[in-house]
Amino acid sequence: MYPWPTGDFDNSMDVALDTAMNYLERTGQAQNFVVAQRVAAMAILRLGRT
């Protein structure tokens, strides 16, 4: 479970982040996992608010 800055647990956002991180890892785009995870999480959060 990722610590979302909203303070609320959201399973669908966790699944989206897991999916994104799996893709980024498999394609070699997650060299720095923590940074890639933070960037992906913020993008998912932004999209989730729209």
N, CA, C and O atoms as a Tinker XYZ file with bonds, in Angstrom:
   200  protein
     1  N      0.840000   -1.176000    0.000000    73     2
     2  CA     0.000000    0.000000    0.000000    64     1     3
     3  C      0.889000    1.244000    0.000000    63     2     4     5
     4  O      1.778000    1.385000    0.839000    81     3
     5  N      0.640000    2.124000   -0.934000    73     3     6
     6  CA     1.381000    3.369000   -1.052000    64     5     7
     7  C      0.764000    4.423000   -0.123000    63     6     8     9
     8  O     -0.461000    4.512000   -0.037000    81     7
     9  N      1.573000    5.214000    0.566000    73     7    10
    10  CA     1.023000    6.252000    1.455000    64     9    11
    11  C      0.569000    7.482000    0.660000    63    10    12    13
    12  O      1.336000    8.429000    0.488000    81    11
    13  N     -0.648000    7.466000    0.187000    73    11    14
    14  CA    -1.167000    8.575000   -0.609000    64    13    15
    15  C     -1.251000    9.833000    0.248000    63    14    16    17
    16  O     -1.663000    9.763000    1.406000    81    15
    17  N     -0.866000   10.983000   -0.307000    73    15    18
    18  CA    -0.855000   12.227000    0.478000    64    17    19
    19  C     -2.246000   12.705000    0.882000    63    18    20    21
    20  O     -2.368000   13.616000    1.700000    81    19
    21  N     -3.281000   12.113000    0.329000    73    19    22
    22  CA    -4.640000   12.516000    0.702000    64    21    23
    23  C     -5.017000   11.947000    2.057000    63    22    24    25
    24  O     -5.982000   12.397000    2.673000    81    23
    25  N     -4.259000   10.955000    2.530000    73    23    26
    26  CA    -4.551000   10.347000    3.821000    64    25    27
    27  C     -5.567000    9.230000    3.752000    63    26    28    29
    28  O     -5.779000    8.521000    4.736000    81    27
    29  N     -6.194000    9.063000    2.612000    73    27    30
    30  CA    -7.212000    8.034000    2.446000    64    29    31
    31  C     -6.653000    6.861000    1.661000    63    30    32    33
    32  O     -5.920000    7.047000    0.690000    81    31
    33  N     -7.002000    5.652000    2.084000    73    31    34
    34  CA    -6.618000    4.466000    1.326000    64    33    35
    35  C     -7.567000    4.329000    0.153000    63    34    36    37
    36  O     -8.786000    4.390000    0.317000    81    35
    37  N     -7.013000    4.146000   -1.010000    73    35    38
    38  CA    -7.823000    3.972000   -2.211000    64    37    39
    39  C     -7.249000    2.792000   -2.987000    63    38    40    41
    40  O     -6.200000    2.906000   -3.621000    81    39
    41  N     -7.938000    1.672000   -2.933000    73    39    42
    42  CA    -7.459000    0.456000   -3.570000    64    41    43
    43  C     -7.278000    0.629000   -5.072000    63    42    44    45
    44  O     -6.314000    0.112000   -5.636000    81    43
    45  N     -8.182000    1.343000   -5.731000    73    43    46
    46  CA    -8.069000    1.501000   -7.183000    64    45    47
    47  C     -6.814000    2.299000   -7.550000    63    46    48    49
    48  O     -6.183000    2.022000   -8.571000    81    47
    49  N     -6.453000    3.276000   -6.734000    73    47    50
    50  CA    -5.238000    4.042000   -7.018000    64    49    51
    51  C     -3.995000    3.200000   -6.742000    63    50    52    53
    52  O     -2.994000    3.336000   -7.446000    81    51
    53  N     -4.040000    2.336000   -5.734000    73    51    54
    54  CA    -2.921000    1.429000   -5.475000    64    53    55
    55  C     -2.729000    0.458000   -6.639000    63    54    56    57
    56  O     -1.599000    0.178000   -7.040000    81    55
    57  N     -3.834000   -0.052000   -7.178000    73    55    58
    58  CA    -3.756000   -0.967000   -8.319000    64    57    59
    59  C     -3.184000   -0.232000   -9.531000    63    58    60    61
    60  O     -2.365000   -0.784000  -10.266000    81    59
    61  N     -3.613000    1.005000   -9.735000    73    59    62
    62  CA    -3.090000    1.797000  -10.855000    64    61    63
    63  C     -1.591000    2.029000  -10.698000    63    62    64    65
    64  O     -0.843000    1.943000  -11.672000    81    63
    65  N     -1.151000    2.320000   -9.480000    73    63    66
    66  CA     0.275000    2.544000   -9.241000    64    65    67
    67  C      1.069000    1.249000   -9.433000    63    66    68    69
    68  O      2.153000    1.268000  -10.015000    81    67
    69  N      0.540000    0.139000   -8.951000    73    67    70
    70  CA     1.206000   -1.150000   -9.164000    64    69    71
    71  C      1.361000   -1.451000  -10.646000    63    70    72    73
    72  O      2.416000   -1.908000  -11.088000    81    71
    73  N      0.310000   -1.194000  -11.407000    73    71    74
    74  CA     0.342000   -1.433000  -12.846000    64    73    75
    75  C      1.385000   -0.541000  -13.518000    63    74    76    77
    76  O      2.170000   -1.003000  -14.347000    81    75
    77  N      1.384000    0.732000  -13.154000    73    75    78
    78  CA     2.345000    1.670000  -13.730000    64    77    79
    79  C      3.772000    1.272000  -13.386000    63    78    80    81
    80  O      4.649000    1.306000  -14.249000    81    79
    81  N      4.013000    0.898000  -12.139000    73    79    82
    82  CA     5.369000    0.537000  -11.719000    64    81    83
    83  C      5.825000   -0.757000  -12.377000    63    82    84    85
    84  O      6.996000   -0.887000  -12.734000    81    83
    85  N      4.926000   -1.710000  -12.540000    73    83    86
    86  CA     5.282000   -2.941000  -13.259000    64    85    87
    87  C      5.721000   -2.615000  -14.678000    63    86    88    89
    88  O      6.721000   -3.148000  -15.158000    81    87
    89  N      4.980000   -1.743000  -15.352000    73    87    90
    90  CA     5.330000   -1.347000  -16.712000    64    89    91
    91  C      6.680000   -0.627000  -16.741000    63    90    92    93
    92  O      7.536000   -0.933000  -17.571000    81    91
    93  N      6.863000    0.330000  -15.830000    73    91    94
    94  CA     8.100000    1.103000  -15.817000    64    93    95
    95  C      9.313000    0.228000  -15.507000    63    94    96    97
    96  O     10.387000    0.430000  -16.074000    81    95
    97  N      9.145000   -0.734000  -14.618000    73    95    98
    98  CA    10.247000   -1.646000  -14.299000    64    97    99
    99  C     10.581000   -2.550000  -15.484000    63    98   100   101
   100  O     11.752000   -2.740000  -15.812000    81    99
   101  N      9.563000   -3.100000  -16.119000    73    99   102
   102  CA     9.787000   -4.033000  -17.236000    64   101   103
   103  C     10.406000   -3.356000  -18.447000    63   102   104   105
   104  O     11.119000   -3.988000  -19.227000    81   103
   105  N     10.127000   -2.057000  -18.600000    73   103   106
   106  CA    10.677000   -1.338000  -19.753000    64   105   107
   107  C     11.962000   -0.587000  -19.404000    63   106   108   109
   108  O     12.505000    0.140000  -20.236000    81   107
   109  N     12.447000   -0.764000  -18.174000    73   107   110
   110  CA    13.704000   -0.141000  -17.777000    64   109   111
   111  C     13.614000    1.341000  -17.494000    63   110   112   113
   112  O     14.636000    2.026000  -17.461000    81   111
   113  N     12.410000    1.852000  -17.287000    73   111   114
   114  CA    12.226000    3.280000  -17.056000    64   113   115
   115  C     12.175000    3.640000  -15.577000    63   114   116   117
   116  O     11.957000    4.800000  -15.229000    81   115
   117  N     12.375000    2.654000  -14.704000    73   115   118
   118  CA    12.323000    2.899000  -13.257000    64   117   119
   119  C     13.704000    2.659000  -12.664000    63   118   120   121
   120  O     13.854000    1.886000  -11.719000    81   119
   121  N     14.710000    3.323000  -13.221000    73   119   122
   122  CA    16.072000    3.160000  -12.721000    64   121   123
   123  C     16.133000    3.500000  -11.231000    63   122   124   125
   124  O     16.698000    2.748000  -10.437000    81   123
   125  N     15.556000    4.618000  -10.869000    73   123   126
   126  CA    15.459000    5.019000   -9.467000    64   125   127
   127  C     14.004000    4.771000   -9.056000    63   126   128   129
   128  O     13.128000    5.600000   -9.301000    81   127
   129  N     13.764000    3.618000   -8.428000    73   127   130
   130  CA    12.401000    3.170000   -8.149000    64   129   131
   131  C     11.614000    4.181000   -7.328000    63   130   132   133
   132  O     10.457000    4.465000   -7.642000    81   131
   133  N     12.221000    4.725000   -6.288000    73   131   134
   134  CA    11.506000    5.633000   -5.389000    64   133   135
   135  C     11.065000    6.894000   -6.121000    63   134   136   137
   136  O      9.936000    7.351000   -5.946000    81   135
   137  N     11.940000    7.453000   -6.931000    73   135   138
   138  CA    11.597000    8.661000   -7.682000    64   137   139
   139  C     10.515000    8.345000   -8.716000    63   138   140   141
   140  O      9.546000    9.092000   -8.850000    81   139
   141  N     10.677000    7.252000   -9.438000    73   139   142
   142  CA     9.684000    6.862000  -10.440000    64   141   143
   143  C      8.327000    6.616000   -9.784000    63   142   144   145
   144  O      7.293000    7.000000  -10.330000    81   143
   145  N      8.331000    5.981000   -8.621000    73   143   146
   146  CA     7.073000    5.712000   -7.920000    64   145   147
   147  C      6.395000    7.010000   -7.495000    63   146   148   149
   148  O      5.178000    7.152000   -7.620000    81   147
   149  N      7.185000    7.954000   -6.994000    73   147   150
   150  CA     6.615000    9.237000   -6.564000    64   149   151
   151  C      6.016000    9.998000   -7.749000    63   150   152   153
   152  O      4.920000   10.549000   -7.647000    81   151
   153  N      6.739000   10.028000   -8.874000    73   151   154
   154  CA     6.241000   10.726000  -10.071000    64   153   155
   155  C      4.965000   10.060000  -10.584000    63   154   156   157
   156  O      3.991000   10.740000  -10.906000    81   155
   157  N      4.974000    8.737000  -10.658000    73   155   158
   158  CA     3.782000    8.013000  -11.126000    64   157   159
   159  C      2.611000    8.225000  -10.180000    63   158   160   161
   160  O      1.482000    8.429000  -10.627000    81   159
   161  N      2.868000    8.178000   -8.883000    73   159   162
   162  CA     1.795000    8.364000   -7.902000    64   161   163
   163  C      1.172000    9.753000   -8.021000    63   162   164   165
   164  O     -0.049000    9.895000   -7.955000    81   163
   165  N      2.001000   10.766000   -8.195000    73   163   166
   166  CA     1.465000   12.134000   -8.321000    64   165   167
   167  C      0.651000   12.281000   -9.601000    63   166   168   169
   168  O     -0.367000   12.974000   -9.611000    81   167
   169  N      1.091000   11.632000  -10.686000    73   167   170
   170  CA     0.317000   11.685000  -11.935000    64   169   171
   171  C     -1.027000   10.985000  -11.764000    63   170   172   173
   172  O     -2.054000   11.478000  -12.231000    81   171
   173  N     -1.017000    9.836000  -11.096000    73   171   174
   174  CA    -2.267000    9.104000  -10.859000    64   173   175
   175  C     -3.198000    9.916000   -9.964000    63   174   176   177
   176  O     -4.404000    9.970000  -10.205000    81   175
   177  N     -2.650000   10.535000   -8.950000    73   175   178
   178  CA    -3.452000   11.365000   -8.045000    64   177   179
   179  C     -4.087000   12.529000   -8.793000    63   178   180   181
   180  O     -5.269000   12.824000   -8.614000    81   179
   181  N     -3.287000   13.193000   -9.639000    73   179   182
   182  CA    -3.812000   14.315000  -10.443000    64   181   183
   183  C     -4.941000   13.839000  -11.352000    63   182   184   185
   184  O     -5.983000   14.487000  -11.452000    81   183
   185  N     -4.727000   12.713000  -12.007000    73   183   186
   186  CA    -5.760000   12.205000  -12.911000    64   185   187
   187  C     -6.994000   11.739000  -12.150000    63   186   188   189
   188  O     -8.115000   11.857000  -12.646000    81   187
   189  N     -6.791000   11.214000  -10.957000    73   187   190
   190  CA    -7.909000   10.748000  -10.160000    64   189   191
   191  C     -8.807000   11.869000   -9.676000    63   190   192   193
   192  O     -9.986000   11.655000   -9.395000    81   191
   193  N     -8.251000   13.053000   -9.582000    73   191   194
   194  CA    -9.022000   14.213000   -9.121000    64   193   195
   195  C     -9.858000   14.842000  -10.220000    63   194   196   197
   196  O    -10.761000   15.631000   -9.943000    81   195
   197  N     -9.559000   14.493000  -11.482000    73   195   198
   198  CA   -10.298000   15.123000  -12.588000    64   197   199
   199  C    -11.575000   14.398000  -12.896000    63   198   200
   200  O    -12.311000   14.799000  -13.798000    81   199
